[in-house]
């Protein structure tokens, strides 16, 4: 784990440690108040290009299941086919995990998907700052690389185009009633209902 600093656009700094993929990153800092479900949240297309703050204090303790596809062509345990969030910010990352369905740790998954993770941030206090301020950009900087400062890529980026399907997909053809969905970053879990 390397020393990192989360710097918000208003100058507020949070010192932390890295886990996952070691790369500086910039983007919109948003929060998620779910008590579990980090694999689902990270693969949610609506988080594309955002750095996700998890308010639940312990993250990583149940690992990550293997990516699998159901017969209906939807992911089994995820909401998308990859991680869409650009970073994850947690209070306490658990390196040890235990769950019957886990195939790897959260850190291993983040490394494989090239997603930065940081731990040691008071995420509930950070969430209060974000809630009161509104939309806020931020940067995760590695303390031993002070010259490596990323810039957020939001200007001219069409995230809907990046996360939506590129061709027509049909589910349960001939089953009777029809429903049309315009994909602007839909979660795969919606189809499982």
Buried (B, 14 or more C-beta within 10 A) or exposed (E): BEBBBBBBBEEEEBEBBBBBBBBBBBBBBBBBEEEEBBBBBBBBBBBBBBBBBBBBEEBBBBBBBEBEEEEEEBBEBBBBEEBBBBBBBBBBBBEEBEEEEBEBBBBBBBBEBEBBBBBBBEBBEBBEBBEEEEEBBBBBBBEEEEEEEBEBEEEEEEBEEEBBEEEEEEEEEEEEEEEEEEEEBBBBBEBEE
